[in-house]
């Protein structure tokens, strides 16, 4: 006697998961700052780097007459809180401030530098743009994630709830 085949089981719906997301940030340093704030406040985070096919931009201060002028400018920029400035070889001699970034981030950085009296030029460069997002939590319901988002917003950190795959 053969056993009757088992009835097909109903498909199990995948569980939905949610997280609180911060960003996107166009500059890695800004993502790192927010991540430090969250960690310091006791929240675990995960940072994601998202590549896009968008053009990237360099923020340049140029022209500089001599390498000595470039070195003096580097020292000034470091004192002003721009530690990642570097001399770019070539003609004209220039200092690049920050990493290559999407246009929005380059414009924001350029405005900060112009506010300090530096003559800035933003130049397109070949490559891929990156942005960063930070996520906190692994919540089983949107309501639970939204409660956490409200709590985190009290720290002055804008965020939104996302469904995680």
VMD Tcl script that builds the backbone (N, CA, C; Angstrom):
set m [mol new atoms 495]
animate dup $m
set s [atomselect $m all]
$s set {name element resname resid chain x y z} {
  {N N UNK 1 A 0.822 -1.181 0.000}
  {CA C UNK 1 A 0.000 0.000 0.000}
  {C C UNK 1 A 0.869 1.249 0.000}
  {N N UNK 2 A 0.627 2.238 -0.885}
  {CA C UNK 2 A 1.457 3.440 -0.952}
  {C C UNK 2 A 0.796 4.569 -0.172}
  {N N UNK 3 A 1.645 5.400 0.396}
  {CA C UNK 3 A 1.135 6.527 1.180}
  {C C UNK 3 A 0.639 7.613 0.241}
  {N N UNK 4 A -0.414 8.265 0.640}
  {CA C UNK 4 A -0.932 9.373 -0.166}
  {C C UNK 4 A 0.058 10.526 -0.106}
  {N N UNK 5 A 0.254 11.236 -1.206}
  {CA C UNK 5 A 1.191 12.365 -1.173}
  {C C UNK 5 A 0.713 13.425 -0.187}
  {N N UNK 6 A 1.678 14.054 0.437}
  {CA C UNK 6 A 1.357 15.111 1.405}
  {C C UNK 6 A 0.740 16.288 0.673}
  {N N UNK 7 A -0.237 16.932 1.287}
  {CA C UNK 7 A -0.819 18.107 0.627}
  {C C UNK 7 A 0.239 19.199 0.524}
  {N N UNK 8 A 0.204 19.971 -0.556}
  {CA C UNK 8 A 1.209 21.034 -0.685}
  {C C UNK 8 A 1.057 22.035 0.458}
  {N N UNK 9 A 2.190 22.459 0.979}
  {CA C UNK 9 A 2.135 23.423 2.078}
  {C C UNK 9 A 1.935 24.823 1.506}
  {N N UNK 10 A 1.251 25.629 2.253}
  {CA C UNK 10 A 1.018 27.008 1.824}
  {C C UNK 10 A 2.341 27.755 1.847}
  {N N UNK 11 A 2.581 28.608 0.861}
  {CA C UNK 11 A 3.833 29.366 0.874}
  {C C UNK 11 A 3.894 30.267 2.105}
  {N N UNK 12 A 5.065 30.329 2.682}
  {CA C UNK 12 A 5.264 31.153 3.872}
  {C C UNK 12 A 5.652 32.551 3.413}
  {N N UNK 13 A 4.895 33.512 3.851}
  {CA C UNK 13 A 5.213 34.892 3.489}
  {C C UNK 13 A 6.497 35.304 4.214}
  {N N UNK 14 A 7.424 35.919 3.476}
  {CA C UNK 14 A 8.652 36.353 4.145}
  {C C UNK 14 A 8.320 37.428 5.181}
  {N N UNK 15 A 9.030 37.382 6.264}
  {CA C UNK 15 A 8.816 38.383 7.312}
  {C C UNK 15 A 9.355 39.725 6.841}
  {N N UNK 16 A 8.615 40.757 7.128}
  {CA C UNK 16 A 9.092 42.089 6.784}
  {C C UNK 16 A 10.001 42.578 7.902}
  {N N UNK 17 A 11.046 43.279 7.523}
  {CA C UNK 17 A 11.994 43.855 8.470}
  {C C UNK 17 A 12.134 45.337 8.130}
  {N N UNK 18 A 12.402 46.136 9.154}
  {CA C UNK 18 A 12.516 47.570 8.967}
  {C C UNK 18 A 13.746 48.087 9.711}
  {N N UNK 19 A 14.265 49.213 9.250}
  {CA C UNK 19 A 15.408 49.856 9.898}
  {C C UNK 19 A 15.200 51.363 9.834}
  {N N UNK 20 A 15.931 52.068 10.674}
  {CA C UNK 20 A 15.949 53.527 10.635}
  {C C UNK 20 A 17.182 53.914 9.828}
  {N N UNK 21 A 16.984 54.751 8.810}
  {CA C UNK 21 A 18.088 55.103 7.908}
  {C C UNK 21 A 18.404 56.586 8.007}
  {N N UNK 22 A 19.680 56.907 7.924}
  {CA C UNK 22 A 20.192 58.280 7.953}
  {C C UNK 22 A 20.944 58.501 6.642}
  {N N UNK 23 A 20.717 59.632 6.015}
  {CA C UNK 23 A 21.407 59.926 4.772}
  {C C UNK 23 A 20.430 59.948 3.615}
  {N N UNK 24 A 20.907 60.022 2.413}
  {CA C UNK 24 A 22.279 59.765 2.002}
  {C C UNK 24 A 23.195 60.950 2.286}
  {N N UNK 25 A 24.446 60.604 2.523}
  {CA C UNK 25 A 25.494 61.590 2.734}
  {C C UNK 25 A 26.393 61.568 1.509}
  {N N UNK 26 A 26.701 62.728 0.984}
  {CA C UNK 26 A 27.541 62.816 -0.208}
  {C C UNK 26 A 29.025 62.810 0.138}
  {N N UNK 27 A 29.342 63.073 1.396}
  {CA C UNK 27 A 30.729 63.148 1.843}
  {C C UNK 27 A 30.919 62.133 2.974}
  {N N UNK 28 A 31.944 61.300 2.846}
  {CA C UNK 28 A 32.192 60.249 3.830}
  {C C UNK 28 A 32.356 60.827 5.235}
  {N N UNK 29 A 33.003 61.968 5.356}
  {CA C UNK 29 A 33.241 62.559 6.678}
  {C C UNK 29 A 31.923 62.883 7.395}
  {N N UNK 30 A 30.918 63.308 6.662}
  {CA C UNK 30 A 29.626 63.612 7.285}
  {C C UNK 30 A 28.960 62.328 7.762}
  {N N UNK 31 A 29.033 61.268 6.974}
  {CA C UNK 31 A 28.483 59.982 7.398}
  {C C UNK 31 A 29.213 59.484 8.645}
  {N N UNK 32 A 30.520 59.644 8.678}
  {CA C UNK 32 A 31.306 59.216 9.844}
  {C C UNK 32 A 30.918 60.004 11.089}
  {N N UNK 33 A 30.649 61.302 10.926}
  {CA C UNK 33 A 30.256 62.141 12.066}
  {C C UNK 33 A 28.935 61.643 12.658}
  {N N UNK 34 A 27.964 61.390 11.802}
  {CA C UNK 34 A 26.654 60.913 12.279}
  {C C UNK 34 A 26.808 59.530 12.909}
  {N N UNK 35 A 27.608 58.679 12.289}
  {CA C UNK 35 A 27.818 57.339 12.841}
  {C C UNK 35 A 28.471 57.412 14.232}
  {N N UNK 36 A 29.424 58.334 14.416}
  {CA C UNK 36 A 30.053 58.518 15.736}
  {C C UNK 36 A 29.029 58.975 16.763}
  {N N UNK 37 A 28.155 59.919 16.375}
  {CA C UNK 37 A 27.125 60.405 17.297}
  {C C UNK 37 A 26.211 59.266 17.737}
  {N N UNK 38 A 25.795 58.440 16.783}
  {CA C UNK 38 A 24.914 57.323 17.112}
  {C C UNK 38 A 25.615 56.316 18.016}
  {N N UNK 39 A 26.841 55.983 17.693}
  {CA C UNK 39 A 27.607 55.025 18.489}
  {C C UNK 39 A 27.816 55.561 19.900}
  {N N UNK 40 A 28.162 56.846 19.995}
  {CA C UNK 40 A 28.375 57.472 21.307}
  {C C UNK 40 A 27.087 57.445 22.140}
  {N N UNK 41 A 25.945 57.555 21.474}
  {CA C UNK 41 A 24.652 57.528 22.176}
  {C C UNK 41 A 24.187 56.095 22.460}
  {N N UNK 42 A 24.991 55.091 22.045}
  {CA C UNK 42 A 24.682 53.702 22.368}
  {C C UNK 42 A 23.910 52.936 21.309}
  {N N UNK 43 A 23.839 53.466 20.096}
  {CA C UNK 43 A 23.108 52.791 19.026}
  {C C UNK 43 A 24.081 52.077 18.090}
  {N N UNK 44 A 23.764 50.839 17.745}
  {CA C UNK 44 A 24.571 50.105 16.773}
  {C C UNK 44 A 24.173 50.547 15.370}
  {N N UNK 45 A 25.168 50.621 14.486}
  {CA C UNK 45 A 24.900 51.084 13.126}
  {C C UNK 45 A 25.590 50.199 12.103}
  {N N UNK 46 A 25.123 50.333 10.881}
  {CA C UNK 46 A 25.779 49.737 9.725}
  {C C UNK 46 A 25.833 50.825 8.671}
  {N N UNK 47 A 27.013 50.999 8.048}
  {CA C UNK 47 A 27.161 52.011 6.998}
  {C C UNK 47 A 27.265 51.315 5.653}
  {N N UNK 48 A 26.555 51.866 4.659}
  {CA C UNK 48 A 26.584 51.341 3.303}
  {C C UNK 48 A 27.144 52.404 2.365}
  {N N UNK 49 A 27.980 51.974 1.461}
  {CA C UNK 49 A 28.478 52.853 0.402}
  {C C UNK 49 A 27.709 52.487 -0.855}
  {N N UNK 50 A 27.079 53.485 -1.473}
  {CA C UNK 50 A 26.283 53.273 -2.671}
  {C C UNK 50 A 26.992 53.906 -3.859}
  {N N UNK 51 A 27.327 53.111 -4.855}
  {CA C UNK 51 A 27.982 53.625 -6.060}
  {C C UNK 51 A 26.922 54.037 -7.068}
  {N N UNK 52 A 27.172 55.135 -7.750}
  {CA C UNK 52 A 26.279 55.573 -8.815}
  {C C UNK 52 A 27.111 55.836 -10.067}
  {N N UNK 53 A 26.455 55.963 -11.184}
  {CA C UNK 53 A 27.163 56.279 -12.422}
  {C C UNK 53 A 27.282 57.770 -12.651}
  {N N UNK 54 A 26.934 58.554 -11.666}
  {CA C UNK 54 A 26.987 60.004 -11.803}
  {C C UNK 54 A 28.440 60.481 -11.909}
  {N N UNK 55 A 28.615 61.609 -12.538}
  {CA C UNK 55 A 29.933 62.230 -12.624}
  {C C UNK 55 A 30.374 62.655 -11.230}
  {N N UNK 56 A 31.665 62.605 -10.968}
  {CA C UNK 56 A 32.196 63.090 -9.701}
  {C C UNK 56 A 32.916 64.415 -9.942}
  {N N UNK 57 A 33.073 65.172 -8.866}
  {CA C UNK 57 A 33.630 66.519 -8.971}
  {C C UNK 57 A 34.732 66.730 -7.947}
  {N N UNK 58 A 35.738 67.502 -8.359}
  {CA C UNK 58 A 36.825 67.903 -7.470}
  {C C UNK 58 A 36.601 69.365 -7.091}
  {N N UNK 59 A 36.905 69.686 -5.844}
  {CA C UNK 59 A 36.853 71.066 -5.381}
  {C C UNK 59 A 38.297 71.549 -5.344}
  {N N UNK 60 A 38.601 72.548 -6.188}
  {CA C UNK 60 A 39.974 73.011 -6.371}
  {C C UNK 60 A 40.125 74.475 -5.983}
  {N N UNK 61 A 41.287 74.781 -5.414}
  {CA C UNK 61 A 41.689 76.169 -5.202}
  {C C UNK 61 A 42.894 76.364 -6.114}
  {N N UNK 62 A 42.752 77.280 -7.075}
  {CA C UNK 62 A 43.803 77.506 -8.072}
  {C C UNK 62 A 43.650 78.902 -8.651}
  {N N UNK 63 A 44.587 79.377 -9.386}
  {CA C UNK 63 A 45.939 78.862 -9.590}
  {C C UNK 63 A 46.839 79.305 -8.447}
  {N N UNK 64 A 47.835 78.503 -8.181}
  {CA C UNK 64 A 48.825 78.822 -7.157}
  {C C UNK 64 A 50.158 79.038 -7.871}
  {N N UNK 65 A 50.818 80.157 -7.572}
  {CA C UNK 65 A 52.035 80.496 -8.326}
  {C C UNK 65 A 53.203 79.525 -8.108}
  {N N UNK 66 A 53.406 79.069 -6.853}
  {CA C UNK 66 A 54.581 78.234 -6.573}
  {C C UNK 66 A 54.209 77.090 -5.631}
  {N N UNK 67 A 55.038 76.049 -5.596}
  {CA C UNK 67 A 54.806 74.983 -4.622}
  {C C UNK 67 A 54.813 75.492 -3.173}
  {N N UNK 68 A 55.615 76.505 -2.882}
  {CA C UNK 68 A 55.639 77.072 -1.529}
  {C C UNK 68 A 54.287 77.694 -1.187}
  {N N UNK 69 A 53.660 78.351 -2.167}
  {CA C UNK 69 A 52.317 78.912 -1.945}
  {C C UNK 69 A 51.319 77.794 -1.663}
  {N N UNK 70 A 51.446 76.701 -2.383}
  {CA C UNK 70 A 50.555 75.557 -2.176}
  {C C UNK 70 A 50.721 74.996 -0.767}
  {N N UNK 71 A 51.946 74.873 -0.296}
  {CA C UNK 71 A 52.194 74.353 1.058}
  {C C UNK 71 A 51.637 75.292 2.120}
  {N N UNK 72 A 51.773 76.603 1.921}
  {CA C UNK 72 A 51.192 77.564 2.874}
  {C C UNK 72 A 49.666 77.440 2.895}
  {N N UNK 73 A 49.069 77.266 1.713}
  {CA C UNK 73 A 47.622 77.095 1.642}
  {C C UNK 73 A 47.189 75.820 2.357}
  {N N UNK 74 A 47.937 74.739 2.186}
  {CA C UNK 74 A 47.616 73.490 2.889}
  {C C UNK 74 A 47.596 73.705 4.399}
  {N N UNK 75 A 48.593 74.403 4.913}
  {CA C UNK 75 A 48.659 74.668 6.356}
  {C C UNK 75 A 47.447 75.487 6.812}
  {N N UNK 76 A 47.080 76.498 6.026}
  {CA C UNK 76 A 45.913 77.326 6.348}
  {C C UNK 76 A 44.641 76.491 6.344}
  {N N UNK 77 A 44.470 75.661 5.312}
  {CA C UNK 77 A 43.267 74.831 5.214}
  {C C UNK 77 A 43.164 73.869 6.392}
  {N N UNK 78 A 44.270 73.300 6.809}
  {CA C UNK 78 A 44.242 72.382 7.961}
  {C C UNK 78 A 43.817 73.125 9.225}
  {N N UNK 79 A 44.322 74.342 9.407}
  {CA C UNK 79 A 43.919 75.151 10.561}
  {C C UNK 79 A 42.429 75.484 10.506}
  {N N UNK 80 A 41.878 75.623 9.305}
  {CA C UNK 80 A 40.470 75.966 9.129}
  {C C UNK 80 A 39.546 74.744 9.179}
  {N N UNK 81 A 40.118 73.557 9.398}
  {CA C UNK 81 A 39.292 72.362 9.523}
  {C C UNK 81 A 39.120 71.556 8.254}
  {N N UNK 82 A 40.038 71.707 7.310}
  {CA C UNK 82 A 40.009 70.932 6.064}
  {C C UNK 82 A 41.279 70.086 5.978}
  {N N UNK 83 A 41.366 69.011 6.764}
  {CA C UNK 83 A 42.607 68.242 6.847}
  {C C UNK 83 A 42.917 67.393 5.614}
  {N N UNK 84 A 41.953 67.182 4.751}
  {CA C UNK 84 A 42.169 66.288 3.616}
  {C C UNK 84 A 42.501 67.014 2.319}
  {N N UNK 85 A 43.050 68.207 2.419}
  {CA C UNK 85 A 43.488 68.946 1.230}
  {C C UNK 85 A 44.831 68.393 0.759}
  {N N UNK 86 A 45.035 68.406 -0.559}
  {CA C UNK 86 A 46.280 67.884 -1.131}
  {C C UNK 86 A 46.639 68.657 -2.391}
  {N N UNK 87 A 47.928 68.825 -2.616}
  {CA C UNK 87 A 48.409 69.503 -3.818}
  {C C UNK 87 A 48.207 68.582 -5.012}
  {N N UNK 88 A 47.665 69.148 -6.082}
  {CA C UNK 88 A 47.461 68.411 -7.327}
  {C C UNK 88 A 48.527 68.838 -8.327}
  {N N UNK 89 A 49.305 67.887 -8.827}
  {CA C UNK 89 A 50.341 68.260 -9.789}
  {C C UNK 89 A 49.710 68.710 -11.108}
  {N N UNK 90 A 50.463 69.434 -11.868}
  {CA C UNK 90 A 50.010 69.855 -13.178}
  {C C UNK 90 A 49.931 71.359 -13.286}
  {N N UNK 91 A 49.491 71.798 -14.413}
  {CA C UNK 91 A 49.345 73.221 -14.687}
  {C C UNK 91 A 47.879 73.547 -14.847}
  {N N UNK 92 A 47.311 74.492 -14.201}
  {CA C UNK 92 A 47.954 75.276 -13.146}
  {C C UNK 92 A 48.080 74.457 -11.861}
  {N N UNK 93 A 49.014 74.850 -11.025}
  {CA C UNK 93 A 49.197 74.220 -9.725}
  {C C UNK 93 A 47.936 74.490 -8.898}
  {N N UNK 94 A 47.395 73.439 -8.279}
  {CA C UNK 94 A 46.138 73.576 -7.538}
  {C C UNK 94 A 46.161 72.716 -6.285}
  {N N UNK 95 A 45.275 73.058 -5.352}
  {CA C UNK 95 A 45.041 72.244 -4.168}
  {C C UNK 95 A 43.618 71.698 -4.273}
  {N N UNK 96 A 43.489 70.376 -4.138}
  {CA C UNK 96 A 42.158 69.759 -4.097}
  {C C UNK 96 A 41.770 69.601 -2.644}
  {N N UNK 97 A 40.565 70.040 -2.319}
  {CA C UNK 97 A 40.054 69.931 -0.962}
  {C C UNK 97 A 38.992 68.831 -0.952}
  {N N UNK 98 A 39.187 67.836 -0.106}
  {CA C UNK 98 A 38.237 66.741 -0.019}
  {C C UNK 98 A 38.457 65.717 -1.117}
  {N N UNK 99 A 37.590 64.711 -1.087}
  {CA C UNK 99 A 37.663 63.637 -2.066}
  {C C UNK 99 A 36.788 63.981 -3.255}
  {N N UNK 100 A 36.860 63.198 -4.312}
  {CA C UNK 100 A 35.933 63.352 -5.424}
  {C C UNK 100 A 34.540 63.008 -4.915}
  {N N UNK 101 A 33.541 63.791 -5.335}
  {CA C UNK 101 A 32.200 63.606 -4.778}
  {C C UNK 101 A 31.146 64.035 -5.784}
  {N N UNK 102 A 29.880 63.690 -5.511}
  {CA C UNK 102 A 28.794 64.171 -6.368}
  {C C UNK 102 A 28.709 65.697 -6.336}
  {N N UNK 103 A 28.052 66.249 -7.342}
  {CA C UNK 103 A 27.995 67.705 -7.490}
  {C C UNK 103 A 27.462 68.406 -6.247}
  {N N UNK 104 A 26.383 67.895 -5.662}
  {CA C UNK 104 A 25.790 68.559 -4.493}
  {C C UNK 104 A 26.812 68.727 -3.364}
  {N N UNK 105 A 27.551 67.669 -3.065}
  {CA C UNK 105 A 28.566 67.746 -2.018}
  {C C UNK 105 A 29.690 68.703 -2.384}
  {N N UNK 106 A 30.082 68.710 -3.656}
  {CA C UNK 106 A 31.148 69.613 -4.103}
  {C C UNK 106 A 30.718 71.072 -3.976}
  {N N UNK 107 A 29.487 71.355 -4.347}
  {CA C UNK 107 A 28.981 72.725 -4.231}
  {C C UNK 107 A 28.934 73.157 -2.769}
  {N N UNK 108 A 28.472 72.274 -1.887}
  {CA C UNK 108 A 28.415 72.609 -0.461}
  {C C UNK 108 A 29.815 72.887 0.091}
  {N N UNK 109 A 30.769 72.030 -0.254}
  {CA C UNK 109 A 32.146 72.244 0.202}
  {C C UNK 109 A 32.708 73.529 -0.389}
  {N N UNK 110 A 32.456 73.768 -1.676}
  {CA C UNK 110 A 32.922 74.993 -2.323}
  {C C UNK 110 A 32.378 76.240 -1.639}
  {N N UNK 111 A 31.109 76.206 -1.246}
  {CA C UNK 111 A 30.512 77.352 -0.552}
  {C C UNK 111 A 31.184 77.597 0.793}
  {N N UNK 112 A 31.496 76.525 1.513}
  {CA C UNK 112 A 32.195 76.677 2.810}
  {C C UNK 112 A 33.564 77.325 2.603}
  {N N UNK 113 A 34.270 76.891 1.565}
  {CA C UNK 113 A 35.594 77.447 1.285}
  {C C UNK 113 A 35.504 78.903 0.822}
  {N N UNK 114 A 34.531 79.199 -0.037}
  {CA C UNK 114 A 34.349 80.585 -0.491}
  {C C UNK 114 A 34.022 81.495 0.685}
  {N N UNK 115 A 33.270 80.971 1.640}
  {CA C UNK 115 A 32.947 81.737 2.847}
  {C C UNK 115 A 34.187 82.099 3.657}
  {N N UNK 116 A 35.258 81.367 3.455}
  {CA C UNK 116 A 36.526 81.658 4.136}
  {C C UNK 116 A 37.486 82.433 3.231}
  {N N UNK 117 A 36.974 82.886 2.076}
  {CA C UNK 117 A 37.758 83.746 1.199}
  {C C UNK 117 A 38.621 83.027 0.172}
  {N N UNK 118 A 38.426 81.731 -0.018}
  {CA C UNK 118 A 39.245 80.993 -0.986}
  {C C UNK 118 A 38.594 81.010 -2.365}
  {N N UNK 119 A 39.391 81.233 -3.422}
  {CA C UNK 119 A 38.859 81.175 -4.790}
  {C C UNK 119 A 38.703 79.712 -5.214}
  {N N UNK 120 A 37.491 79.261 -5.385}
  {CA C UNK 120 A 37.212 77.845 -5.608}
  {C C UNK 120 A 36.734 77.622 -7.039}
  {N N UNK 121 A 37.150 76.483 -7.595}
  {CA C UNK 121 A 36.633 76.013 -8.874}
  {C C UNK 121 A 36.208 74.563 -8.674}
  {N N UNK 122 A 35.065 74.205 -9.216}
  {CA C UNK 122 A 34.582 72.825 -9.149}
  {C C UNK 122 A 34.739 72.225 -10.535}
  {N N UNK 123 A 35.454 71.099 -10.605}
  {CA C UNK 123 A 35.775 70.491 -11.892}
  {C C UNK 123 A 35.276 69.056 -11.960}
  {N N UNK 124 A 34.650 68.709 -13.084}
  {CA C UNK 124 A 34.187 67.334 -13.306}
  {C C UNK 124 A 35.390 66.427 -13.526}
  {N N UNK 125 A 35.284 65.217 -13.006}
  {CA C UNK 125 A 36.341 64.215 -13.156}
  {C C UNK 125 A 35.700 62.893 -13.552}
  {N N UNK 126 A 36.411 62.081 -14.316}
  {CA C UNK 126 A 35.859 60.757 -14.628}
  {C C UNK 126 A 35.841 59.896 -13.368}
  {N N UNK 127 A 34.879 59.020 -13.278}
  {CA C UNK 127 A 34.817 58.125 -12.120}
  {C C UNK 127 A 33.390 57.890 -11.698}
  {N N UNK 128 A 33.245 57.263 -10.576}
  {CA C UNK 128 A 31.920 56.972 -10.036}
  {C C UNK 128 A 31.717 57.757 -8.751}
  {N N UNK 129 A 30.516 58.269 -8.597}
  {CA C UNK 129 A 30.163 58.970 -7.369}
  {C C UNK 129 A 29.720 57.950 -6.333}
  {N N UNK 130 A 29.942 58.285 -5.097}
  {CA C UNK 130 A 29.487 57.421 -4.006}
  {C C UNK 130 A 28.707 58.268 -3.013}
  {N N UNK 131 A 27.718 57.657 -2.426}
  {CA C UNK 131 A 27.034 58.279 -1.295}
  {C C UNK 131 A 26.989 57.220 -0.199}
  {N N UNK 132 A 26.656 57.651 0.991}
  {CA C UNK 132 A 26.680 56.753 2.142}
  {C C UNK 132 A 25.356 56.860 2.882}
  {N N UNK 133 A 24.881 55.739 3.367}
  {CA C UNK 133 A 23.727 55.722 4.255}
  {C C UNK 133 A 24.101 54.924 5.493}
  {N N UNK 134 A 23.489 55.288 6.581}
  {CA C UNK 134 A 23.712 54.593 7.850}
  {C C UNK 134 A 22.367 54.046 8.289}
  {N N UNK 135 A 22.370 52.810 8.735}
  {CA C UNK 135 A 21.135 52.187 9.221}
  {C C UNK 135 A 21.307 51.735 10.658}
  {N N UNK 136 A 20.189 51.812 11.368}
  {CA C UNK 136 A 20.138 51.322 12.746}
  {C C UNK 136 A 18.915 50.430 12.877}
  {N N UNK 137 A 19.088 49.295 13.526}
  {CA C UNK 137 A 17.965 48.461 13.911}
  {C C UNK 137 A 17.588 47.387 12.920}
  {N N UNK 138 A 16.826 46.436 13.467}
  {CA C UNK 138 A 16.272 45.330 12.696}
  {C C UNK 138 A 14.907 45.061 13.313}
  {N N UNK 139 A 13.936 45.871 12.920}
  {CA C UNK 139 A 12.634 45.872 13.566}
  {C C UNK 139 A 11.644 44.990 12.810}
  {N N UNK 140 A 10.748 44.355 13.546}
  {CA C UNK 140 A 9.779 43.447 12.936}
  {C C UNK 140 A 8.518 44.157 12.466}
  {N N UNK 141 A 8.336 45.415 12.834}
  {CA C UNK 141 A 7.164 46.151 12.367}
  {C C UNK 141 A 7.546 47.595 12.072}
  {N N UNK 142 A 6.798 48.181 11.172}
  {CA C UNK 142 A 7.027 49.590 10.830}
  {C C UNK 142 A 6.785 50.466 12.062}
  {N N UNK 143 A 5.777 50.124 12.875}
  {CA C UNK 143 A 5.467 50.918 14.067}
  {C C UNK 143 A 6.650 50.930 15.035}
  {N N UNK 144 A 7.267 49.773 15.234}
  {CA C UNK 144 A 8.424 49.684 16.125}
  {C C UNK 144 A 9.576 50.544 15.580}
  {N N UNK 145 A 9.806 50.475 14.268}
  {CA C UNK 145 A 10.872 51.267 13.650}
  {C C UNK 145 A 10.565 52.757 13.744}
  {N N UNK 146 A 9.314 53.137 13.541}
  {CA C UNK 146 A 8.942 54.549 13.624}
  {C C UNK 146 A 9.105 55.093 15.040}
  {N N UNK 147 A 8.842 54.271 16.053}
  {CA C UNK 147 A 9.068 54.692 17.441}
  {C C UNK 147 A 10.558 54.956 17.669}
  {N N UNK 148 A 11.406 54.080 17.158}
  {CA C UNK 148 A 12.856 54.274 17.280}
  {C C UNK 148 A 13.292 55.513 16.505}
  {N N UNK 149 A 12.694 55.742 15.328}
  {CA C UNK 149 A 13.041 56.908 14.515}
  {C C UNK 149 A 12.716 58.200 15.257}
  {N N UNK 150 A 11.567 58.232 15.933}
  {CA C UNK 150 A 11.202 59.430 16.711}
  {C C UNK 150 A 12.205 59.670 17.836}
  {N N UNK 151 A 12.596 58.593 18.498}
  {CA C UNK 151 A 13.589 58.717 19.583}
  {C C UNK 151 A 14.911 59.250 19.040}
  {N N UNK 152 A 15.350 58.740 17.900}
  {CA C UNK 152 A 16.616 59.172 17.301}
  {C C UNK 152 A 16.521 60.606 16.778}
  {N N UNK 153 A 15.359 61.018 16.319}
  {CA C UNK 153 A 15.182 62.393 15.840}
  {C C UNK 153 A 15.389 63.387 16.972}
  {N N UNK 154 A 15.125 62.964 18.210}
  {CA C UNK 154 A 15.346 63.858 19.358}
  {C C UNK 154 A 16.820 64.194 19.534}
  {N N UNK 155 A 17.712 63.364 18.954}
  {CA C UNK 155 A 19.149 63.666 18.984}
  {C C UNK 155 A 19.521 64.706 17.935}
  {N N UNK 156 A 18.530 65.149 17.152}
  {CA C UNK 156 A 18.799 66.121 16.092}
  {C C UNK 156 A 19.311 65.472 14.817}
  {N N UNK 157 A 19.005 64.176 14.640}
  {CA C UNK 157 A 19.487 63.461 13.469}
  {C C UNK 157 A 18.300 63.097 12.571}
  {N N UNK 158 A 18.114 63.828 11.470}
  {CA C UNK 158 A 17.018 63.506 10.563}
  {C C UNK 158 A 17.155 62.072 10.049}
  {N N UNK 159 A 16.031 61.375 9.927}
  {CA C UNK 159 A 16.077 59.978 9.509}
  {C C UNK 159 A 14.757 59.601 8.875}
  {N N UNK 160 A 14.689 58.392 8.366}
  {CA C UNK 160 A 13.448 57.853 7.844}
  {C C UNK 160 A 13.486 56.326 7.996}
  {N N UNK 161 A 12.308 55.731 7.986}
  {CA C UNK 161 A 12.184 54.278 8.139}
  {C C UNK 161 A 12.193 53.660 6.747}
  {N N UNK 162 A 12.951 52.564 6.611}
  {CA C UNK 162 A 13.006 51.829 5.337}
  {C C UNK 162 A 12.699 50.354 5.595}
  {N N UNK 163 A 12.125 49.721 4.578}
  {CA C UNK 163 A 11.938 48.278 4.642}
  {C C UNK 163 A 13.217 47.627 4.155}
  {N N UNK 164 A 13.703 46.661 4.917}
  {CA C UNK 164 A 14.951 45.987 4.607}
  {C C UNK 164 A 14.628 44.672 3.926}
  {N N UNK 165 A 15.390 44.312 2.933}
  {CA C UNK 165 A 15.183 43.034 2.239}
  {C C UNK 165 A 15.856 41.915 2.944}
}
mol reanalyze $m
mol bondsrecalc $m
mol representation Tube
mol addrep $m
